Amino acid sequence: MEQSESQSTSLVQRAKDFVKDVRVESTKVSWPTRNELRDSTAVVIVTVLLVSAFLFVIDRILQSTVGLLFR
């Protein structure tokens, strides 16, 4: 029974230490400014559009090629 109690005490202490560490680390977080966030979002959207256009073109080329092979 003593071992079970020491394990639960150890678990409680570990949980407290974890929460304390999370609080310390969260003060070190560097949040982006509104402009940085806007610029990053624009980069992501443009990149997604370019990659999707590229994949669309490649898909059409492959579709046409396979269509010609099986004629």
All heavy atoms as TSV, in Angstrom:
chain	resi	resn	atom	element	x	y	z
A	1	MET	N	N	0.817	-1.190	0.000
A	1	MET	CA	C	0.000	0.000	0.000
A	1	MET	C	C	0.867	1.262	0.000
A	1	MET	O	O	0.523	2.230	-0.639
A	1	MET	CB	C	-0.918	-0.044	1.225
A	1	MET	CG	C	-2.007	0.946	1.198
A	1	MET	SD	S	-3.359	0.227	0.287
A	1	MET	CE	C	-4.652	1.305	0.653
A	2	GLU	N	N	1.991	1.219	0.725
A	2	GLU	CA	C	2.868	2.383	0.788
A	2	GLU	C	C	3.435	2.736	-0.574
A	2	GLU	O	O	3.533	3.900	-0.932
A	2	GLU	CB	C	4.012	2.132	1.768
A	2	GLU	CG	C	3.589	2.207	3.213
A	2	GLU	CD	C	4.789	2.030	4.121
A	2	GLU	OE1	O	5.887	2.453	3.736
A	2	GLU	OE2	O	4.607	1.478	5.207
A	3	GLN	N	N	3.777	1.712	-1.343
A	3	GLN	CA	C	4.343	1.959	-2.660
A	3	GLN	C	C	3.307	2.641	-3.558
A	3	GLN	O	O	3.619	3.543	-4.312
A	3	GLN	CB	C	4.818	0.657	-3.287
A	3	GLN	CG	C	5.518	0.864	-4.614
A	3	GLN	CD	C	6.021	-0.433	-5.194
A	3	GLN	OE1	O	5.812	-1.496	-4.634
A	3	GLN	NE2	N	6.686	-0.343	-6.320
A	4	SER	N	N	2.066	2.227	-3.439
A	4	SER	CA	C	0.994	2.824	-4.232
A	4	SER	C	C	0.817	4.300	-3.877
A	4	SER	O	O	0.614	5.132	-4.741
A	4	SER	CB	C	-0.307	2.059	-4.003
A	4	SER	OG	O	-1.357	2.649	-4.683
A	5	GLU	N	N	0.892	4.609	-2.581
A	5	GLU	CA	C	0.756	5.997	-2.145
A	5	GLU	C	C	1.931	6.836	-2.631
A	5	GLU	O	O	1.753	7.979	-3.051
A	5	GLU	CB	C	0.643	6.064	-0.626
A	5	GLU	CG	C	-0.692	5.594	-0.087
A	5	GLU	CD	C	-0.756	5.658	1.429
A	5	GLU	OE1	O	0.017	6.429	2.028
A	5	GLU	OE2	O	-1.581	4.936	2.002
A	6	SER	N	N	3.146	6.280	-2.572
A	6	SER	CA	C	4.313	7.044	-3.018
A	6	SER	C	C	4.280	7.249	-4.528
A	6	SER	O	O	4.723	8.275	-5.024
A	6	SER	CB	C	5.612	6.352	-2.596
A	6	SER	OG	O	5.768	5.138	-3.294
A	7	GLN	N	N	3.725	6.289	-5.251
A	7	GLN	CA	C	3.609	6.448	-6.695
A	7	GLN	C	C	2.609	7.550	-7.027
A	7	GLN	O	O	2.840	8.352	-7.923
A	7	GLN	CB	C	3.182	5.141	-7.362
A	7	GLN	CG	C	4.297	4.127	-7.472
A	7	GLN	CD	C	3.819	2.837	-8.116
A	7	GLN	OE1	O	2.633	2.601	-8.233
A	7	GLN	NE2	N	4.767	2.000	-8.497
A	8	SER	N	N	1.485	7.579	-6.315
A	8	SER	CA	C	0.490	8.618	-6.585
A	8	SER	C	C	1.022	9.981	-6.166
A	8	SER	O	O	0.773	10.982	-6.832
A	8	SER	CB	C	-0.832	8.306	-5.891
A	8	SER	OG	O	-0.680	8.343	-4.492
A	9	THR	N	N	1.777	10.047	-5.078
A	9	THR	CA	C	2.389	11.300	-4.657
A	9	THR	C	C	3.410	11.737	-5.709
A	9	THR	O	O	3.465	12.901	-6.089
A	9	THR	CB	C	3.080	11.152	-3.291
A	9	THR	OG1	O	2.123	10.681	-2.342
A	9	THR	CG2	C	3.666	12.465	-2.824
A	10	SER	N	N	4.160	10.782	-6.178
A	10	SER	CA	C	5.131	11.079	-7.211
A	10	SER	C	C	4.425	11.565	-8.478
A	10	SER	O	O	4.880	12.495	-9.128
A	10	SER	CB	C	5.952	9.832	-7.517
A	10	SER	OG	O	6.772	10.048	-8.628
A	11	LEU	N	N	3.309	10.956	-8.806
A	11	LEU	CA	C	2.536	11.352	-9.988
A	11	LEU	C	C	1.986	12.761	-9.815
A	11	LEU	O	O	2.047	13.584	-10.741
A	11	LEU	CB	C	1.400	10.355	-10.241
A	11	LEU	CG	C	0.547	10.602	-11.474
A	11	LEU	CD1	C	1.401	10.516	-12.723
A	11	LEU	CD2	C	-0.587	9.608	-11.529
A	12	VAL	N	N	1.490	13.075	-8.633
A	12	VAL	CA	C	0.967	14.418	-8.365
A	12	VAL	C	C	2.097	15.439	-8.462
A	12	VAL	O	O	1.934	16.505	-9.072
A	12	VAL	CB	C	0.286	14.476	-6.978
A	12	VAL	CG1	C	-0.013	15.906	-6.581
A	12	VAL	CG2	C	-0.965	13.620	-6.967
A	13	GLN	N	N	3.241	15.121	-7.901
A	13	GLN	CA	C	4.382	16.041	-7.945
A	13	GLN	C	C	4.855	16.238	-9.383
A	13	GLN	O	O	5.169	17.352	-9.799
A	13	GLN	CB	C	5.534	15.531	-7.068
A	13	GLN	CG	C	6.690	16.499	-6.971
A	13	GLN	CD	C	6.284	17.840	-6.395
A	13	GLN	OE1	O	5.552	17.914	-5.420
A	13	GLN	NE2	N	6.749	18.924	-7.017
A	14	ARG	N	N	4.888	15.147	-10.151
A	14	ARG	CA	C	5.295	15.251	-11.556
A	14	ARG	C	C	4.315	16.105	-12.348
A	14	ARG	O	O	4.715	16.890	-13.215
A	14	ARG	CB	C	5.425	13.858	-12.176
A	14	ARG	CG	C	6.667	13.127	-11.671
A	14	ARG	CD	C	6.840	11.722	-12.182
A	14	ARG	NE	N	6.277	11.437	-13.471
A	14	ARG	CZ	C	5.781	10.267	-13.840
A	14	ARG	NH1	N	5.772	9.255	-12.984
A	14	ARG	NH2	N	5.306	10.076	-15.044
A	15	ALA	N	N	3.027	15.977	-12.056
A	15	ALA	CA	C	2.009	16.788	-12.739
A	15	ALA	C	C	2.195	18.265	-12.393
A	15	ALA	O	O	2.112	19.133	-13.267
A	15	ALA	CB	C	0.617	16.305	-12.369
A	16	LYS	N	N	2.459	18.555	-11.123
A	16	LYS	CA	C	2.687	19.940	-10.703
A	16	LYS	C	C	3.924	20.506	-11.393
A	16	LYS	O	O	3.918	21.648	-11.863
A	16	LYS	CB	C	2.863	20.023	-9.191
A	16	LYS	CG	C	1.578	19.871	-8.411
A	16	LYS	CD	C	1.844	19.964	-6.922
A	16	LYS	CE	C	0.573	19.786	-6.121
A	16	LYS	NZ	N	0.823	19.853	-4.671
A	17	ASP	N	N	4.993	19.713	-11.441
A	17	ASP	CA	C	6.220	20.156	-12.107
A	17	ASP	C	C	5.976	20.414	-13.593
A	17	ASP	O	O	6.486	21.381	-14.160
A	17	ASP	CB	C	7.334	19.120	-11.933
A	17	ASP	CG	C	7.833	19.027	-10.505
A	17	ASP	OD1	O	7.579	19.970	-9.717
A	17	ASP	OD2	O	8.476	18.001	-10.175
A	18	PHE	N	N	5.189	19.547	-14.206
A	18	PHE	CA	C	4.877	19.706	-15.624
A	18	PHE	C	C	4.134	21.018	-15.872
A	18	PHE	O	O	4.485	21.785	-16.769
A	18	PHE	CB	C	4.053	18.522	-16.122
A	18	PHE	CG	C	3.593	18.677	-17.542
A	18	PHE	CD1	C	4.475	18.494	-18.599
A	18	PHE	CD2	C	2.277	19.023	-17.826
A	18	PHE	CE1	C	4.065	18.640	-19.908
A	18	PHE	CE2	C	1.857	19.181	-19.132
A	18	PHE	CZ	C	2.750	18.989	-20.179
A	19	VAL	N	N	3.116	21.294	-15.071
A	19	VAL	CA	C	2.332	22.528	-15.232
A	19	VAL	C	C	3.225	23.744	-15.006
A	19	VAL	O	O	3.150	24.737	-15.743
A	19	VAL	CB	C	1.111	22.538	-14.285
A	19	VAL	CG1	C	0.441	23.894	-14.264
A	19	VAL	CG2	C	0.134	21.441	-14.679
A	20	LYS	N	N	4.103	23.668	-14.021
A	20	LYS	CA	C	5.025	24.768	-13.755
A	20	LYS	C	C	5.944	24.990	-14.958
A	20	LYS	O	O	6.153	26.132	-15.389
A	20	LYS	CB	C	5.852	24.452	-12.509
A	20	LYS	CG	C	6.828	25.529	-12.110
A	20	LYS	CD	C	7.582	25.132	-10.867
A	20	LYS	CE	C	9.032	25.499	-11.028
A	20	LYS	NZ	N	9.913	24.872	-10.083
A	21	ASP	N	N	6.470	23.907	-15.524
A	21	ASP	CA	C	7.346	24.013	-16.693
A	21	ASP	C	C	6.602	24.584	-17.898
A	21	ASP	O	O	7.155	25.370	-18.667
A	21	ASP	CB	C	7.940	22.652	-17.052
A	21	ASP	CG	C	8.961	22.174	-16.040
A	21	ASP	OD1	O	9.457	23.011	-15.250
A	21	ASP	OD2	O	9.262	20.951	-16.026
A	22	VAL	N	N	5.353	24.192	-18.070
A	22	VAL	CA	C	4.552	24.723	-19.180
A	22	VAL	C	C	4.375	26.226	-19.031
A	22	VAL	O	O	4.493	26.975	-20.008
A	22	VAL	CB	C	3.185	24.011	-19.263
A	22	VAL	CG1	C	2.242	24.741	-20.206
A	22	VAL	CG2	C	3.361	22.569	-19.705
A	23	ARG	N	N	4.104	26.676	-17.834
A	23	ARG	CA	C	3.940	28.119	-17.596
A	23	ARG	C	C	5.234	28.879	-17.902
A	23	ARG	O	O	5.208	29.940	-18.520
A	23	ARG	CB	C	3.514	28.375	-16.155
A	23	ARG	CG	C	2.074	28.046	-15.898
A	23	ARG	CD	C	1.666	28.424	-14.499
A	23	ARG	NE	N	0.266	28.091	-14.284
A	23	ARG	CZ	C	-0.278	27.902	-13.108
A	23	ARG	NH1	N	0.464	28.027	-12.017
A	23	ARG	NH2	N	-1.556	27.597	-12.998
A	24	VAL	N	N	6.362	28.317	-17.474
A	24	VAL	CA	C	7.653	28.970	-17.724
A	24	VAL	C	C	7.914	29.047	-19.230
A	24	VAL	O	O	8.304	30.093	-19.756
A	24	VAL	CB	C	8.801	28.222	-17.009
A	24	VAL	CG1	C	10.150	28.706	-17.485
A	24	VAL	CG2	C	8.674	28.383	-15.501
A	25	GLU	N	N	7.695	27.945	-19.939
A	25	GLU	CA	C	7.949	27.913	-21.380
A	25	GLU	C	C	6.982	28.813	-22.144
A	25	GLU	O	O	7.348	29.406	-23.157
A	25	GLU	CB	C	7.865	26.487	-21.911
A	25	GLU	CG	C	8.997	25.583	-21.455
A	25	GLU	CD	C	10.370	26.067	-21.902
A	25	GLU	OE1	O	10.501	26.558	-23.049
A	25	GLU	OE2	O	11.317	25.968	-21.111
A	26	SER	N	N	5.743	28.920	-21.676
A	26	SER	CA	C	4.760	29.747	-22.393
A	26	SER	C	C	5.115	31.227	-22.323
A	26	SER	O	O	4.692	32.009	-23.178
A	26	SER	CB	C	3.350	29.500	-21.859
A	26	SER	OG	O	3.217	29.973	-20.547
A	27	THR	N	N	5.891	31.631	-21.324
A	27	THR	CA	C	6.324	33.031	-21.273
A	27	THR	C	C	7.403	33.306	-22.318
A	27	THR	O	O	7.639	34.459	-22.665
A	27	THR	CB	C	6.869	33.400	-19.882
A	27	THR	OG1	O	8.018	32.603	-19.587
A	27	THR	CG2	C	5.821	33.224	-18.807
A	28	LYS	N	N	8.039	32.256	-22.846
A	28	LYS	CA	C	9.103	32.414	-23.834
A	28	LYS	C	C	8.578	32.418	-25.265
A	28	LYS	O	O	9.346	32.631	-26.190
A	28	LYS	CB	C	10.115	31.270	-23.687
A	28	LYS	CG	C	10.806	31.227	-22.342
A	28	LYS	CD	C	11.717	30.033	-22.257
A	28	LYS	CE	C	12.349	29.876	-20.902
A	28	LYS	NZ	N	13.203	28.678	-20.842
A	29	VAL	N	N	7.285	32.200	-25.455
A	29	VAL	CA	C	6.714	32.117	-26.792
A	29	VAL	C	C	6.748	33.489	-27.448
A	29	VAL	O	O	6.388	34.491	-26.838
A	29	VAL	CB	C	5.261	31.590	-26.745
A	29	VAL	CG1	C	4.613	31.660	-28.118
A	29	VAL	CG2	C	5.228	30.175	-26.213
A	30	SER	N	N	7.166	33.514	-28.698
A	30	SER	CA	C	7.206	34.753	-29.463
A	30	SER	C	C	6.064	34.720	-30.476
A	30	SER	O	O	6.122	34.008	-31.473
A	30	SER	CB	C	8.551	34.855	-30.193
A	30	SER	OG	O	8.523	35.938	-31.076
A	31	TRP	N	N	5.015	35.484	-30.208
A	31	TRP	CA	C	3.852	35.499	-31.093
A	31	TRP	C	C	4.112	36.449	-32.251
A	31	TRP	O	O	4.703	37.504	-32.077
A	31	TRP	CB	C	2.616	35.940	-30.309
A	31	TRP	CG	C	2.239	34.961	-29.247
A	31	TRP	CD1	C	2.505	35.066	-27.917
A	31	TRP	CD2	C	1.571	33.717	-29.432
A	31	TRP	NE1	N	2.023	33.969	-27.257
A	31	TRP	CE2	C	1.446	33.128	-28.159
A	31	TRP	CE3	C	1.069	33.046	-30.540
A	31	TRP	CZ2	C	0.836	31.887	-27.981
A	31	TRP	CZ3	C	0.461	31.819	-30.356
A	31	TRP	CH2	C	0.346	31.259	-29.090
A	32	PRO	N	N	3.642	36.075	-33.450
A	32	PRO	CA	C	3.853	36.966	-34.600
A	32	PRO	C	C	2.973	38.211	-34.501
A	32	PRO	O	O	1.896	38.174	-33.907
A	32	PRO	CB	C	3.423	36.104	-35.800
A	32	PRO	CG	C	2.470	35.100	-35.232
A	32	PRO	CD	C	2.942	34.845	-33.829
A	33	THR	N	N	3.469	39.275	-35.117
A	33	THR	CA	C	2.653	40.486	-35.168
A	33	THR	C	C	1.540	40.286	-36.201
A	33	THR	O	O	1.555	39.324	-36.976
A	33	THR	CB	C	3.501	41.703	-35.582
A	33	THR	OG1	O	3.980	41.491	-36.910
A	33	THR	CG2	C	4.668	41.922	-34.632
A	34	ARG	N	N	0.608	41.197	-36.229
A	34	ARG	CA	C	-0.510	41.105	-37.176
A	34	ARG	C	C	0.007	41.111	-38.622
A	34	ARG	O	O	-0.443	40.357	-39.465
A	34	ARG	CB	C	-1.468	42.260	-36.940
A	34	ARG	CG	C	-2.747	42.182	-37.716
A	34	ARG	CD	C	-3.688	43.312	-37.289
A	34	ARG	NE	N	-5.045	43.052	-37.620
A	34	ARG	CZ	C	-5.893	42.302	-36.935
A	34	ARG	NH1	N	-5.486	41.716	-35.827
A	34	ARG	NH2	N	-7.136	42.139	-37.320
A	35	ASN	N	N	0.986	41.975	-38.908
A	35	ASN	CA	C	1.549	42.056	-40.261
A	35	ASN	C	C	2.299	40.784	-40.639
A	35	ASN	O	O	2.198	40.318	-41.780
A	35	ASN	CB	C	2.469	43.269	-40.395
A	35	ASN	CG	C	1.708	44.572	-40.375
A	35	ASN	OD1	O	0.520	44.612	-40.690
A	35	ASN	ND2	N	2.372	45.647	-39.991
A	36	GLU	N	N	3.071	40.235	-39.710
A	36	GLU	CA	C	3.789	38.980	-39.980
A	36	GLU	C	C	2.810	37.849	-40.256
A	36	GLU	O	O	3.025	37.040	-41.168
A	36	GLU	CB	C	4.683	38.608	-38.796
A	36	GLU	CG	C	5.878	39.496	-38.599
A	36	GLU	CD	C	6.621	39.216	-37.309
A	36	GLU	OE1	O	6.006	38.702	-36.345
A	36	GLU	OE2	O	7.823	39.513	-37.256
A	37	LEU	N	N	1.745	37.805	-39.490
A	37	LEU	CA	C	0.736	36.771	-39.680
A	37	LEU	C	C	0.050	36.918	-41.032
A	37	LEU	O	O	-0.150	35.941	-41.755
A	37	LEU	CB	C	-0.290	36.830	-38.546
A	37	LEU	CG	C	-1.330	35.726	-38.515
A	37	LEU	CD1	C	-0.671	34.367	-38.344
A	37	LEU	CD2	C	-2.318	35.986	-37.393
A	38	ARG	N	N	-0.293	38.144	-41.398
A	38	ARG	CA	C	-0.921	38.404	-42.702
A	38	ARG	C	C	0.011	37.989	-43.842
A	38	ARG	O	O	-0.402	37.319	-44.792
A	38	ARG	CB	C	-1.274	39.882	-42.829
A	38	ARG	CG	C	-2.033	40.209	-44.111
A	38	ARG	CD	C	-2.066	41.691	-44.424
A	38	ARG	NE	N	-0.701	42.154	-44.644
A	38	ARG	CZ	C	-0.179	43.240	-44.086
A	38	ARG	NH1	N	-0.885	43.989	-43.290
A	38	ARG	NH2	N	1.067	43.587	-44.328
A	39	ASP	N	N	1.291	38.367	-43.746
A	39	ASP	CA	C	2.252	38.031	-44.793
A	39	ASP	C	C	2.464	36.530	-44.902
A	39	ASP	O	O	2.524	35.982	-46.010
A	39	ASP	CB	C	3.587	38.733	-44.529
A	39	ASP	CG	C	3.485	40.248	-44.639
A	39	ASP	OD1	O	2.484	40.743	-45.202
A	39	ASP	OD2	O	4.406	40.934	-44.149
A	40	SER	N	N	2.573	35.861	-43.782
A	40	SER	CA	C	2.756	34.401	-43.788
A	40	SER	C	C	1.540	33.702	-44.386
A	40	SER	O	O	1.679	32.747	-45.145
A	40	SER	CB	C	2.998	33.879	-42.375
A	40	SER	OG	O	4.180	34.412	-41.853
A	41	THR	N	N	0.359	34.190	-44.056
A	41	THR	CA	C	-0.865	33.611	-44.595
A	41	THR	C	C	-0.922	33.792	-46.108
A	41	THR	O	O	-1.292	32.874	-46.846
A	41	THR	CB	C	-2.098	34.252	-43.929
A	41	THR	OG1	O	-2.016	34.046	-42.523
A	41	THR	CG2	C	-3.391	33.647	-44.454
A	42	ALA	N	N	-0.532	34.962	-46.588
A	42	ALA	CA	C	-0.514	35.218	-48.029
A	42	ALA	C	C	0.465	34.279	-48.732
A	42	ALA	O	O	0.152	33.734	-49.805
A	42	ALA	CB	C	-0.148	36.672	-48.302
A	43	VAL	N	N	1.627	34.062	-48.135
A	43	VAL	CA	C	2.613	33.147	-48.718
A	43	VAL	C	C	2.042	31.734	-48.801
A	43	VAL	O	O	2.176	31.049	-49.825
A	43	VAL	CB	C	3.933	33.158	-47.907
A	43	VAL	CG1	C	4.846	32.026	-48.310
A	43	VAL	CG2	C	4.630	34.495	-48.069
A	44	VAL	N	N	1.378	31.288	-47.762
A	44	VAL	CA	C	0.794	29.949	-47.753
A	44	VAL	C	C	-0.285	29.826	-48.821
A	44	VAL	O	O	-0.323	28.838	-49.578
A	44	VAL	CB	C	0.234	29.598	-46.357
A	44	VAL	CG1	C	-0.600	28.334	-46.406
A	44	VAL	CG2	C	1.362	29.453	-45.350
A	45	ILE	N	N	-1.157	30.816	-48.933
A	45	ILE	CA	C	-2.244	30.756	-49.915
A	45	ILE	C	C	-1.687	30.740	-51.338
A	45	ILE	O	O	-2.112	29.933	-52.175
A	45	ILE	CB	C	-3.232	31.925	-49.697
A	45	ILE	CG1	C	-4.007	31.702	-48.399
A	45	ILE	CG2	C	-4.186	32.060	-50.874
A	45	ILE	CD1	C	-4.852	32.868	-47.963
A	46	VAL	N	N	-0.724	31.605	-51.622
A	46	VAL	CA	C	-0.121	31.646	-52.962
A	46	VAL	C	C	0.583	30.328	-53.265
A	46	VAL	O	O	0.449	29.784	-54.373
A	46	VAL	CB	C	0.848	32.847	-53.085
A	46	VAL	CG1	C	1.690	32.753	-54.349
A	46	VAL	CG2	C	0.067	34.144	-53.062
A	47	THR	N	N	1.304	29.786	-52.304
A	47	THR	CA	C	1.993	28.513	-52.508
A	47	THR	C	C	1.010	27.391	-52.792
A	47	THR	O	O	1.219	26.579	-53.704
A	47	THR	CB	C	2.852	28.164	-51.277
A	47	THR	OG1	O	3.780	29.232	-51.041
A	47	THR	CG2	C	3.609	26.868	-51.477
A	48	VAL	N	N	-0.072	27.332	-52.049
A	48	VAL	CA	C	-1.092	26.299	-52.273
A	48	VAL	C	C	-1.697	26.439	-53.671
A	48	VAL	O	O	-1.894	25.448	-54.380
A	48	VAL	CB	C	-2.179	26.348	-51.179
A	48	VAL	CG1	C	-3.389	25.521	-51.557
A	48	VAL	CG2	C	-1.605	25.882	-49.849
A	49	LEU	N	N	-1.988	27.659	-54.091
A	49	LEU	CA	C	-2.547	27.875	-55.420
A	49	LEU	C	C	-1.569	27.456	-56.521
A	49	LEU	O	O	-1.967	26.814	-57.508
A	49	LEU	CB	C	-2.956	29.339	-55.595
A	49	LEU	CG	C	-4.154	29.795	-54.754
A	49	LEU	CD1	C	-4.362	31.301	-54.910
A	49	LEU	CD2	C	-5.406	29.029	-55.133
A	50	LEU	N	N	-0.294	27.797	-56.362
A	50	LEU	CA	C	0.705	27.414	-57.358
A	50	LEU	C	C	0.886	25.894	-57.442
A	50	LEU	O	O	0.936	25.325	-58.534
A	50	LEU	CB	C	2.050	28.081	-57.055
A	50	LEU	CG	C	2.115	29.587	-57.292
A	50	LEU	CD1	C	3.439	30.152	-56.794
A	50	LEU	CD2	C	1.926	29.901	-58.760
A	51	VAL	N	N	0.965	25.249	-56.307
A	51	VAL	CA	C	1.133	23.786	-56.297
A	51	VAL	C	C	-0.102	23.113	-56.867
A	51	VAL	O	O	0.011	22.147	-57.644
A	51	VAL	CB	C	1.453	23.278	-54.870
A	51	VAL	CG1	C	1.374	21.768	-54.795
A	51	VAL	CG2	C	2.819	23.758	-54.434
A	52	SER	N	N	-1.285	23.593	-56.530
A	52	SER	CA	C	-2.499	22.972	-57.060
A	52	SER	C	C	-2.595	23.182	-58.568
A	52	SER	O	O	-3.014	22.280	-59.300
A	52	SER	CB	C	-3.747	23.486	-56.352
A	52	SER	OG	O	-3.897	24.867	-56.546
A	53	ALA	N	N	-2.199	24.346	-59.087
A	53	ALA	CA	C	-2.190	24.583	-60.533
A	53	ALA	C	C	-1.188	23.657	-61.214
A	53	ALA	O	O	-1.480	23.066	-62.263
A	53	ALA	CB	C	-1.859	26.039	-60.826
A	54	PHE	N	N	-0.011	23.519	-60.627
A	54	PHE	CA	C	1.007	22.617	-61.172
A	54	PHE	C	C	0.485	21.185	-61.225
A	54	PHE	O	O	0.610	20.494	-62.245
A	54	PHE	CB	C	2.279	22.695	-60.324
A	54	PHE	CG	C	3.322	21.697	-60.704
A	54	PHE	CD1	C	4.079	21.871	-61.854
A	54	PHE	CD2	C	3.554	20.582	-59.915
A	54	PHE	CE1	C	5.041	20.940	-62.215
A	54	PHE	CE2	C	4.514	19.652	-60.268
A	54	PHE	CZ	C	5.265	19.835	-61.415
A	55	LEU	N	N	-0.112	20.715	-60.134
A	55	LEU	CA	C	-0.636	19.350	-60.101
A	55	LEU	C	C	-1.786	19.161	-61.087
A	55	LEU	O	O	-1.920	18.100	-61.696
A	55	LEU	CB	C	-1.078	18.990	-58.680
A	55	LEU	CG	C	0.051	18.828	-57.665
A	55	LEU	CD1	C	-0.517	18.578	-56.279
A	55	LEU	CD2	C	0.987	17.708	-58.075
A	56	PHE	N	N	-2.598	20.188	-61.286
A	56	PHE	CA	C	-3.681	20.128	-62.264
A	56	PHE	C	C	-3.110	19.928	-63.667
A	56	PHE	O	O	-3.583	19.069	-64.435
A	56	PHE	CB	C	-4.522	21.407	-62.205
A	56	PHE	CG	C	-5.602	21.463	-63.239
A	56	PHE	CD1	C	-6.767	20.743	-63.070
A	56	PHE	CD2	C	-5.441	22.231	-64.383
A	56	PHE	CE1	C	-7.776	20.785	-64.033
A	56	PHE	CE2	C	-6.432	22.280	-65.347
A	56	PHE	CZ	C	-7.599	21.558	-65.171
A	57	VAL	N	N	-2.082	20.707	-64.019
A	57	VAL	CA	C	-1.464	20.588	-65.342
A	57	VAL	C	C	-0.839	19.207	-65.517
A	57	VAL	O	O	-1.035	18.551	-66.556
A	57	VAL	CB	C	-0.416	21.711	-65.549
A	57	VAL	CG1	C	0.408	21.469	-66.795
A	57	VAL	CG2	C	-1.109	23.063	-65.606
A	58	ILE	N	N	-0.106	18.737	-64.526
A	58	ILE	CA	C	0.516	17.414	-64.599
A	58	ILE	C	C	-0.553	16.332	-64.726
A	58	ILE	O	O	-0.413	15.392	-65.524
A	58	ILE	CB	C	1.410	17.151	-63.359
A	58	ILE	CG1	C	2.573	18.132	-63.316
A	58	ILE	CG2	C	1.911	15.719	-63.331
A	58	ILE	CD1	C	3.507	18.051	-64.510
A	59	ASP	N	N	-1.645	16.451	-63.989
A	59	ASP	CA	C	-2.730	15.477	-64.055
A	59	ASP	C	C	-3.338	15.440	-65.448
A	59	ASP	O	O	-3.603	14.362	-65.994
A	59	ASP	CB	C	-3.798	15.814	-63.014
A	59	ASP	CG	C	-4.920	14.798	-62.999
A	59	ASP	OD1	O	-4.623	13.587	-62.864
A	59	ASP	OD2	O	-6.091	15.217	-63.125
A	60	ARG	N	N	-3.569	16.599	-66.044
A	60	ARG	CA	C	-4.142	16.651	-67.398
A	60	ARG	C	C	-3.186	16.029	-68.417
A	60	ARG	O	O	-3.613	15.312	-69.321
A	60	ARG	CB	C	-4.461	18.091	-67.798
A	60	ARG	CG	C	-5.612	18.675	-67.054
A	60	ARG	CD	C	-6.871	17.919	-67.403
A	60	ARG	NE	N	-7.967	18.454	-66.605
A	60	ARG	CZ	C	-9.200	18.051	-66.699
A	60	ARG	NH1	N	-9.528	17.114	-67.551
A	60	ARG	NH2	N	-10.110	18.569	-65.929
A	61	ILE	N	N	-1.893	16.311	-68.282
A	61	ILE	CA	C	-0.907	15.722	-69.207
A	61	ILE	C	C	-0.904	14.209	-69.070
A	61	ILE	O	O	-0.955	13.480	-70.074
A	61	ILE	CB	C	0.501	16.308	-68.952
A	61	ILE	CG1	C	0.531	17.781	-69.356
A	61	ILE	CG2	C	1.573	15.516	-69.677
A	61	ILE	CD1	C	1.785	18.520	-68.929
A	62	LEU	N	N	-0.860	13.706	-67.856
A	62	LEU	CA	C	-0.855	12.255	-67.640
A	62	LEU	C	C	-2.160	11.619	-68.104
A	62	LEU	O	O	-2.163	10.531	-68.680
A	62	LEU	CB	C	-0.590	11.935	-66.168
A	62	LEU	CG	C	0.820	12.246	-65.666
A	62	LEU	CD1	C	0.900	12.016	-64.164
A	62	LEU	CD2	C	1.846	11.397	-66.394
A	63	GLN	N	N	-3.273	12.290	-67.879
A	63	GLN	CA	C	-4.571	11.778	-68.303
A	63	GLN	C	C	-4.622	11.671	-69.830
A	63	GLN	O	O	-5.083	10.668	-70.377
A	63	GLN	CB	C	-5.678	12.704	-67.797
A	63	GLN	CG	C	-7.075	12.194	-68.027
A	63	GLN	CD	C	-8.112	13.159	-67.440
A	63	GLN	OE1	O	-7.832	14.336	-67.256
A	63	GLN	NE2	N	-9.288	12.639	-67.171
A	64	SER	N	N	-4.122	12.674	-70.512
A	64	SER	CA	C	-4.095	12.637	-71.978
A	64	SER	C	C	-3.162	11.547	-72.481
A	64	SER	O	O	-3.483	10.827	-73.434
A	64	SER	CB	C	-3.642	13.991	-72.532
A	64	SER	OG	O	-4.536	14.991	-72.156
A	65	THR	N	N	-2.016	11.410	-71.858
A	65	THR	CA	C	-1.043	10.390	-72.265
A	65	THR	C	C	-1.615	8.986	-72.083
A	65	THR	O	O	-1.510	8.147	-72.985
A	65	THR	CB	C	0.251	10.539	-71.452
A	65	THR	OG1	O	0.743	11.875	-71.595
A	65	THR	CG2	C	1.314	9.566	-71.903
A	66	VAL	N	N	-2.214	8.740	-70.955
A	66	VAL	CA	C	-2.802	7.420	-70.696
A	66	VAL	C	C	-3.964	7.190	-71.653
A	66	VAL	O	O	-4.165	6.080	-72.178
A	66	VAL	CB	C	-3.250	7.288	-69.211
A	66	VAL	CG1	C	-4.075	6.039	-68.993
A	66	VAL	CG2	C	-2.038	7.305	-68.306
A	67	GLY	N	N	-4.759	8.217	-71.939
A	67	GLY	CA	C	-5.850	8.104	-72.891
A	67	GLY	C	C	-5.375	7.725	-74.283
A	67	GLY	O	O	-5.990	6.909	-74.982
A	68	LEU	N	N	-4.241	8.304	-74.711
A	68	LEU	CA	C	-3.686	7.973	-76.011
A	68	LEU	C	C	-3.127	6.535	-76.048
A	68	LEU	O	O	-3.212	5.856	-77.073
A	68	LEU	CB	C	-2.570	8.951	-76.386
A	68	LEU	CG	C	-3.013	10.380	-76.715
A	68	LEU	CD1	C	-1.796	11.272	-76.886
A	68	LEU	CD2	C	-3.888	10.396	-77.963
A	69	LEU	N	N	-2.549	6.099	-74.940
A	69	LEU	CA	C	-1.986	4.740	-74.879
A	69	LEU	C	C	-3.042	3.662	-74.971
A	69	LEU	O	O	-2.810	2.599	-75.538
A	69	LEU	CB	C	-1.174	4.561	-73.588
A	69	LEU	CG	C	0.148	5.304	-73.501
A	69	LEU	CD1	C	0.749	5.131	-72.110
A	69	LEU	CD2	C	1.119	4.797	-74.548
A	70	PHE	N	N	-4.209	3.917	-74.420
A	70	PHE	CA	C	-5.259	2.891	-74.384
A	70	PHE	C	C	-6.311	3.072	-75.465
A	70	PHE	O	O	-7.361	2.469	-75.409
A	70	PHE	CB	C	-5.933	2.860	-73.004
A	70	PHE	CG	C	-5.020	2.285	-71.941
A	70	PHE	CD1	C	-4.494	3.100	-70.957
A	70	PHE	CD2	C	-4.706	0.944	-71.950
A	70	PHE	CE1	C	-3.661	2.574	-69.977
A	70	PHE	CE2	C	-3.881	0.406	-70.984
A	70	PHE	CZ	C	-3.346	1.228	-70.001
A	71	ARG	N	N	-6.029	3.856	-76.474
A	71	ARG	CA	C	-6.945	4.015	-77.594
A	71	ARG	C	C	-6.969	2.834	-78.462
A	71	ARG	O	O	-6.143	2.072	-78.703
A	71	ARG	CB	C	-6.531	5.220	-78.423
A	71	ARG	CG	C	-7.605	6.237	-78.417
A	71	ARG	CD	C	-7.226	7.339	-79.304
A	71	ARG	NE	N	-7.765	8.525	-78.680
A	71	ARG	CZ	C	-7.910	9.661	-79.276
A	71	ARG	NH1	N	-7.503	9.823	-80.502
A	71	ARG	NH2	N	-8.420	10.653	-78.655
